[in-house]
Amino acid sequence: MSLIDILLAIIILCLMVWMQSLRRAVQDLQKDIHYLQSDTQSITPQELKQIQRAMIELVQNMESYSDSQVLKMKLQAEAIQTISMRLDDKVQALYHKVEELEKKQEETHQTTLALQENAVAVPTPSRPISRVVPLTPNQNPVIHKNRETILELYQKGWSYEKIAEELRITKGEVQLVVKLS
């Protein structure tokens, strides 16, 4: 039984108690009318009929009002139940997404562990690996556009880094030009 059902039951119970108290009040008024009927000198038959009509109208109005209020509350409770069911569906969908994410997280963790187990340390060479390709007679060495400036600054004692910074080229270019000259 959901919270909505409990609230609806409480509301209906309250309305039933209220309707019962109205019925008791009507019965008390009917007793008063009966008592007044026995005393014919104080109330005329027309007044008595007016009182009876007023009482009947009052009871009918109260019952129709009570019925309409119960109907409104039932409609509101149904709307709340519909909203509650939609929210439950959304919560369930979120739970499923969380479960999927947890599974993917576990799979990722397992993959990471497997990769770490299979990882092989690559030894670092003690000296840099270089390969020299000799020029053939048909090949002309490419002359760097700043070759003269690089060599001049190098001969003045400038470092590779400082020359590269000054000319806005890479340190590797500076080293290459100097080594090839």
Backbone bond lengths (Angstrom), bond angles and torsions (degrees), N, CA, C in turn:
res aa  C-N    CA-C-N  psi(-1)  N-CA   C-N-CA  omega(-1)  CA-C   N-CA-C  phi
1 M - - - 1.447 - - 1.527 107.48 -
2 S 1.310 116.33 125.60 1.464 119.83 -176.11 1.521 110.54 -85.16
3 L 1.287 115.61 170.12 1.460 122.27 178.95 1.518 110.49 -61.80
4 I 1.306 117.24 -36.35 1.470 122.27 179.35 1.525 109.65 -62.48
5 D 1.331 116.74 -44.96 1.467 121.00 179.98 1.525 110.89 -62.45
6 I 1.312 116.60 -40.39 1.463 120.75 179.32 1.521 110.44 -64.76
7 L 1.325 116.81 -45.40 1.470 120.34 178.90 1.519 111.25 -62.44
8 L 1.316 116.73 -41.83 1.462 120.63 178.45 1.519 110.20 -62.31
9 A 1.312 118.32 -42.77 1.462 121.69 178.98 1.523 111.13 -62.85
10 I 1.329 117.42 -40.45 1.465 121.16 178.95 1.519 110.20 -64.75
11 I 1.325 117.47 -42.79 1.464 121.18 -179.89 1.522 110.48 -63.50
12 I 1.320 116.38 -44.21 1.467 119.95 179.87 1.520 109.97 -64.43
13 L 1.321 117.46 -40.94 1.460 121.48 178.25 1.526 110.59 -61.40
14 C 1.329 117.47 -43.09 1.467 121.42 178.30 1.524 110.78 -61.90
15 L 1.315 116.73 -42.54 1.466 119.90 178.71 1.528 111.45 -64.52
16 M 1.297 116.56 -38.56 1.464 120.13 179.21 1.531 110.17 -64.98
17 V 1.321 117.12 -41.89 1.476 120.94 178.04 1.516 109.72 -63.40
18 W 1.327 116.16 -42.03 1.458 120.75 179.89 1.534 110.30 -64.04
19 M 1.328 116.79 -43.51 1.466 120.45 179.09 1.532 110.03 -63.46
20 Q 1.308 117.58 -38.19 1.468 121.03 178.81 1.523 110.22 -64.40
21 S 1.333 116.43 -41.32 1.473 118.36 178.85 1.523 110.70 -66.35
22 L 1.342 117.49 -34.43 1.472 120.10 175.74 1.528 110.70 -65.19
23 R 1.319 115.69 -40.44 1.467 118.80 178.94 1.533 110.64 -63.46
24 R 1.327 116.20 -40.09 1.468 119.13 177.13 1.524 110.85 -63.02
25 A 1.331 116.12 -40.91 1.462 119.43 178.60 1.523 110.67 -63.03
26 V 1.326 116.63 -40.62 1.468 120.58 178.14 1.526 109.94 -64.60
27 Q 1.339 116.55 -41.83 1.463 119.40 178.46 1.525 111.23 -62.57
28 D 1.336 115.59 -40.46 1.462 119.13 177.30 1.519 110.77 -62.03
29 L 1.330 116.63 -41.27 1.468 120.30 178.31 1.530 110.66 -65.49
30 Q 1.315 117.02 -37.52 1.460 120.04 178.15 1.531 110.75 -65.79
31 K 1.329 116.14 -37.53 1.469 119.61 176.25 1.528 109.85 -63.42
32 D 1.360 114.37 -43.40 1.466 118.05 178.41 1.520 110.70 -61.21
33 I 1.331 116.42 -40.16 1.474 120.55 179.12 1.528 109.12 -64.51
34 H 1.330 116.69 -43.55 1.469 120.25 179.27 1.518 110.35 -61.19
35 Y 1.339 115.50 -40.57 1.461 120.47 178.35 1.521 109.72 -63.72
36 L 1.328 115.97 -42.24 1.450 120.10 -179.51 1.531 111.09 -69.80
37 Q 1.326 117.12 -28.93 1.463 120.33 178.46 1.530 110.09 -65.64
38 S 1.294 116.11 -35.32 1.467 118.67 179.18 1.517 111.01 -68.24
39 D 1.302 116.86 -25.00 1.462 121.38 177.67 1.524 107.53 -98.27
40 T 1.319 116.92 83.29 1.466 122.52 -173.23 1.508 113.38 -73.72
41 Q 1.285 118.13 -18.30 1.457 119.86 -177.06 1.526 111.32 -72.28
42 S 1.333 118.97 -32.05 1.456 119.78 -174.04 1.524 113.22 -87.11
43 I 1.346 120.75 -28.67 1.457 122.93 -177.65 1.517 109.21 -123.16
44 T 1.317 113.69 135.28 1.467 119.04 178.34 1.517 108.99 -83.85
45 P 1.307 119.16 160.25 1.461 121.67 178.99 1.531 112.06 -60.33
46 Q 1.312 118.62 -34.73 1.473 120.79 177.77 1.522 110.76 -66.04
47 E 1.309 117.11 -42.28 1.454 121.03 178.38 1.532 110.28 -63.60
48 L 1.323 114.14 -38.83 1.449 119.27 179.04 1.532 110.63 -64.34
49 K 1.304 118.70 -42.22 1.460 122.71 178.12 1.534 110.46 -64.91
50 Q 1.321 116.76 -39.88 1.463 120.91 177.82 1.533 110.66 -62.40
51 I 1.333 114.92 -41.92 1.467 119.47 179.06 1.524 110.07 -64.59
52 Q 1.346 116.77 -42.80 1.460 120.02 179.42 1.528 110.88 -63.09
53 R 1.337 116.91 -43.87 1.471 120.12 178.34 1.521 110.92 -61.94
54 A 1.317 116.43 -42.65 1.460 120.95 179.02 1.527 110.61 -62.41
55 M 1.343 115.69 -40.02 1.458 119.86 179.23 1.527 110.69 -66.62
56 I 1.301 117.60 -43.81 1.462 121.49 179.70 1.529 109.48 -63.14
57 E 1.327 115.84 -44.22 1.473 119.99 178.92 1.530 110.81 -62.50
58 L 1.329 116.38 -41.25 1.464 120.92 178.93 1.522 110.82 -61.76
59 V 1.328 116.87 -45.80 1.462 120.83 -179.79 1.522 109.98 -63.60
60 Q 1.336 117.76 -44.22 1.464 120.57 179.98 1.522 111.21 -63.21
61 N 1.326 116.68 -43.41 1.470 120.51 178.86 1.528 111.33 -61.96
62 M 1.329 115.62 -42.21 1.462 119.08 -178.95 1.530 110.57 -66.56
63 E 1.323 116.98 -41.75 1.462 119.75 179.72 1.521 111.50 -67.18
64 S 1.332 117.28 -42.12 1.469 118.64 179.44 1.525 110.51 -67.30
65 Y 1.337 116.46 -37.73 1.465 119.35 177.13 1.524 110.11 -63.53
66 S 1.324 115.82 -44.43 1.463 120.08 179.62 1.522 110.71 -62.31
67 D 1.324 116.45 -44.19 1.466 120.11 179.50 1.527 110.95 -62.34
68 S 1.338 116.40 -42.70 1.472 118.61 -179.54 1.527 110.71 -66.39
69 Q 1.324 116.82 -36.72 1.463 119.63 178.70 1.529 110.96 -67.30
70 V 1.324 116.16 -40.42 1.470 119.98 177.59 1.523 109.27 -63.32
71 L 1.327 117.68 -42.87 1.459 121.35 179.29 1.534 110.63 -62.42
72 K 1.328 117.36 -44.18 1.465 120.82 177.96 1.530 110.64 -60.48
73 M 1.310 116.03 -43.06 1.467 119.89 -179.27 1.520 110.99 -66.17
74 K 1.330 117.01 -37.82 1.458 119.62 177.70 1.527 110.37 -64.24
75 L 1.337 116.22 -42.71 1.464 119.91 178.56 1.526 110.85 -62.72
76 Q 1.312 116.54 -42.16 1.461 120.44 178.51 1.524 110.67 -64.88
77 A 1.326 116.16 -39.82 1.461 119.83 178.96 1.522 110.41 -65.14
78 E 1.328 117.84 -39.36 1.462 121.23 177.24 1.524 110.93 -63.69
79 A 1.340 115.90 -41.56 1.467 119.36 177.82 1.522 110.62 -63.11
80 I 1.313 116.38 -41.33 1.465 120.57 178.84 1.523 109.97 -64.84
81 Q 1.337 116.69 -39.92 1.466 119.45 178.24 1.525 110.88 -63.34
82 T 1.329 116.98 -40.79 1.464 120.67 178.70 1.525 110.53 -61.97
83 I 1.309 115.57 -45.48 1.469 120.01 178.86 1.524 109.90 -63.40
84 S 1.329 115.96 -41.55 1.462 120.06 179.63 1.524 111.31 -62.14
85 M 1.335 116.65 -41.02 1.461 120.12 178.94 1.527 110.81 -65.19
86 R 1.333 116.67 -39.94 1.468 119.89 177.65 1.525 110.44 -62.87
87 L 1.319 115.90 -43.54 1.464 119.86 179.13 1.529 110.54 -64.05
88 D 1.327 116.74 -40.46 1.465 119.64 177.12 1.526 110.50 -60.22
89 D 1.338 116.36 -42.59 1.474 119.73 178.63 1.518 110.86 -61.42
90 K 1.327 116.69 -43.41 1.460 119.90 179.95 1.527 110.82 -65.44
91 V 1.320 116.92 -39.80 1.467 120.20 178.78 1.522 109.90 -63.83
92 Q 1.331 116.85 -42.41 1.466 120.37 178.18 1.526 110.77 -61.35
93 A 1.347 116.02 -42.56 1.465 119.54 178.62 1.526 110.22 -61.55
94 L 1.319 116.83 -40.86 1.462 120.31 178.26 1.531 111.13 -64.88
95 Y 1.337 117.32 -40.20 1.461 120.02 177.14 1.525 110.58 -60.29
96 H 1.333 116.41 -41.92 1.463 119.46 179.38 1.528 110.86 -64.12
97 K 1.336 116.73 -41.02 1.462 119.50 179.02 1.522 110.64 -64.67
98 V 1.321 116.64 -39.97 1.469 120.28 178.49 1.525 109.70 -63.32
99 E 1.327 116.58 -42.38 1.470 119.57 178.21 1.526 111.06 -61.96
100 E 1.330 116.55 -42.63 1.467 119.99 178.18 1.523 110.68 -62.02
101 L 1.333 116.33 -44.00 1.468 119.52 179.10 1.525 111.22 -63.18
102 E 1.322 116.69 -39.28 1.460 119.56 178.83 1.528 110.35 -64.88
103 K 1.342 116.83 -39.46 1.459 119.97 177.52 1.519 110.55 -63.81
104 K 1.334 116.39 -44.60 1.472 119.91 179.66 1.519 110.65 -64.41
105 Q 1.329 115.98 -37.89 1.468 119.39 178.23 1.525 110.11 -63.92
106 E 1.321 116.72 -41.87 1.468 120.18 178.79 1.521 110.60 -65.07
107 E 1.350 116.80 -41.89 1.464 120.38 177.98 1.532 110.22 -61.17
108 T 1.322 116.55 -43.18 1.467 121.21 178.88 1.523 110.33 -62.39
109 H 1.318 115.45 -41.76 1.470 119.91 179.13 1.532 110.36 -63.02
110 Q 1.330 116.10 -44.17 1.464 120.21 179.66 1.526 110.71 -64.11
111 T 1.331 116.36 -41.09 1.469 120.29 178.32 1.526 110.12 -62.93
112 T 1.326 116.48 -42.16 1.465 120.90 178.71 1.524 110.55 -61.41
113 L 1.318 115.86 -43.99 1.474 119.19 178.69 1.524 110.96 -62.77
114 A 1.322 116.53 -42.85 1.469 120.08 179.72 1.526 110.42 -63.52
115 L 1.317 117.15 -41.36 1.462 120.30 178.64 1.520 111.17 -65.03
116 Q 1.319 116.41 -39.06 1.460 119.57 178.82 1.525 110.77 -65.71
117 E 1.342 117.16 -38.23 1.460 120.06 178.60 1.523 111.68 -66.87
118 N 1.320 116.32 -36.95 1.464 120.90 -176.77 1.521 113.13 -88.46
119 A 1.307 117.09 -4.30 1.459 119.65 -178.25 1.518 110.03 -67.80
120 V 1.307 115.40 138.15 1.456 122.06 179.43 1.520 107.31 -115.31
121 A 1.300 115.01 132.86 1.456 118.81 178.80 1.519 108.66 -74.03
122 V 1.323 116.18 129.13 1.458 121.49 178.60 1.522 107.51 -92.45
123 P 1.344 116.98 121.82 1.468 118.00 -179.16 1.523 109.81 -69.99
124 T 1.305 114.87 141.28 1.461 119.37 177.05 1.522 107.86 -86.61
125 P 1.309 116.84 134.84 1.474 119.24 -178.98 1.524 110.26 -67.69
126 S 1.337 115.31 148.41 1.459 120.30 -179.67 1.525 111.13 -74.01
127 R 1.321 116.55 -25.81 1.459 119.64 176.40 1.526 106.98 -134.52
128 P 1.314 117.53 153.06 1.457 119.94 -178.02 1.518 111.56 -63.66
129 I 1.305 114.93 141.04 1.455 120.81 178.74 1.526 107.31 -86.38
130 S 1.322 115.32 124.53 1.463 118.53 178.91 1.514 108.50 -135.58
131 R 1.268 114.68 152.75 1.450 120.02 -179.68 1.515 107.16 -129.67
132 V 1.296 115.65 126.40 1.454 120.28 -179.36 1.518 107.99 -106.01
133 V 1.304 114.48 126.22 1.462 119.63 177.54 1.523 106.47 -108.68
134 P 1.339 117.47 114.91 1.469 118.69 -178.54 1.519 111.00 -69.97
135 L 1.314 114.48 149.17 1.462 120.24 178.65 1.528 109.27 -80.01
136 T 1.269 115.17 141.78 1.459 119.99 174.66 1.521 107.47 -90.60
137 P 1.302 118.41 163.49 1.461 119.75 -177.36 1.532 113.19 -58.71
138 N 1.327 119.12 -27.50 1.469 120.88 -178.18 1.525 112.62 -79.67
139 Q 1.332 117.98 -16.12 1.461 120.75 -176.24 1.517 109.69 -89.70
140 N 1.323 116.07 136.61 1.464 121.75 175.19 1.519 107.79 -104.98
141 P 1.302 117.03 135.61 1.463 117.33 177.26 1.533 109.27 -69.08
142 V 1.326 114.46 142.02 1.458 119.40 179.04 1.517 107.78 -77.26
143 I 1.284 115.29 130.89 1.461 120.07 -178.98 1.522 107.50 -98.82
144 H 1.304 114.50 124.89 1.468 120.54 -178.85 1.521 109.06 -69.62
145 K 1.312 116.68 144.18 1.461 120.24 -176.96 1.533 112.32 -65.24
146 N 1.323 117.64 -24.75 1.465 121.35 179.61 1.530 111.54 -106.41
147 R 1.309 117.40 19.94 1.460 121.84 -173.36 1.525 111.58 -54.22
148 E 1.310 117.61 -49.83 1.463 121.21 -176.22 1.525 110.96 -63.18
149 T 1.329 116.50 -43.26 1.469 120.25 -179.31 1.514 110.63 -65.48
150 I 1.333 116.38 -41.35 1.468 121.06 -179.87 1.526 109.69 -61.15
151 L 1.333 116.80 -48.08 1.472 120.10 -178.15 1.522 110.89 -65.01
152 E 1.321 117.06 -38.99 1.470 120.70 -179.14 1.528 110.48 -63.98
153 L 1.348 116.85 -46.01 1.465 120.28 -179.39 1.531 110.73 -67.85
154 Y 1.308 117.04 -35.42 1.459 120.80 178.99 1.535 110.59 -65.75
155 Q 1.324 115.28 -41.27 1.466 119.17 179.49 1.531 111.08 -67.31
156 K 1.354 116.48 -24.94 1.469 119.57 177.40 1.529 111.22 -79.96
157 G 1.329 117.31 -3.61 1.457 120.03 176.45 1.529 114.65 100.03
158 W 1.311 117.04 9.29 1.465 119.39 179.36 1.524 109.08 -71.72
159 S 1.370 116.36 148.65 1.470 120.52 178.26 1.531 109.63 -81.83
160 Y 1.344 114.99 162.75 1.473 119.14 178.41 1.533 110.74 -57.69
161 E 1.322 116.04 -43.45 1.459 120.66 -178.55 1.519 111.99 -61.38
162 K 1.330 116.70 -44.51 1.457 121.08 -177.26 1.536 110.54 -66.84
163 I 1.331 116.76 -40.16 1.480 120.64 178.31 1.530 109.30 -64.32
164 A 1.338 116.97 -44.97 1.461 121.35 -179.20 1.520 110.56 -61.49
165 E 1.325 116.44 -41.04 1.454 121.20 179.71 1.527 110.64 -66.31
166 E 1.302 116.87 -43.37 1.467 121.99 -178.35 1.523 111.00 -63.93
167 L 1.329 117.24 -43.20 1.467 120.96 -175.88 1.531 113.02 -93.16
168 R 1.316 114.66 -3.08 1.467 120.76 179.73 1.531 112.27 58.48
169 I 1.306 113.84 50.24 1.459 121.60 175.38 1.513 106.99 -132.33
170 T 1.314 118.05 174.74 1.462 120.15 -178.30 1.518 111.79 -81.11
171 K 1.296 114.46 156.51 1.457 121.30 178.58 1.533 109.82 -62.55
172 G 1.343 116.61 -35.85 1.457 121.61 179.62 1.523 111.98 -62.46
173 E 1.331 116.56 -37.45 1.469 119.93 177.94 1.527 110.56 -64.02
174 V 1.341 114.64 -43.56 1.468 119.45 -179.89 1.528 109.53 -61.22
175 Q 1.317 117.19 -47.10 1.464 121.33 -179.30 1.526 110.63 -61.52
176 L 1.307 117.60 -41.52 1.458 121.77 -179.09 1.537 110.91 -62.51
177 V 1.330 115.49 -46.78 1.465 118.99 -178.56 1.528 109.93 -62.68
178 V 1.338 116.56 -42.76 1.455 120.14 -178.48 1.525 110.61 -66.52
179 K 1.304 119.01 -43.39 1.454 122.60 -177.87 1.534 111.99 -69.24
180 L 1.327 117.92 -33.00 1.451 120.85 -179.60 1.535 111.94 -80.79
181 S 1.274 118.89 -12.05 1.480 121.13 -178.22 1.509 111.79 -89.71
